Amino acid sequence: MQKARPTANKRLRERQRADRRKEKAQRRVESNARRAQAPPRPQGEDPDIAGIRPGPQPSPYAEMGDDLSVEAAGDDLTEE
C-alpha cells in the first residue's frame, strides 16, 4: 500500500507556521533592541507601586468632586 502524499492544505499550514516563527523571531529581535536602547530603570523603588502606602487608599472619586464613597457604593451592593 502506498502512503498518501501531503495535501496542499498541509503544505499551506506548514508554510503559515514557518511564517509565524519568522515573525516571532523578528519581534524578539526588535524587542531586545528596544530594551537595550531604553534608559536604565531607577534602583530602589518599583515604579509600579511607587507612592502607594499601606492601608486604605484615598477614593479616586474624591479628585473628581463627586460625593461617592467606597462605603456608600458597597452598601448598595449588599442590599437585597
Contacts in CASP RR format, 6 or more apart in sequence:
PFRMAT RR
TARGET T0000
AUTHOR 0000-0000-0000
METHOD contacts of the structure
MODEL  1
MQKARPTANKRLRERQRADRRKEKAQRRVESNARRAQAPPRPQGEDPDIA
GIRPGPQPSPYAEMGDDLSVEAAGDDLTEE
41 47 0 8 1.000
59 68 0 8 1.000
59 69 0 8 1.000
59 70 0 8 1.000
61 68 0 8 1.000
61 69 0 8 1.000
END
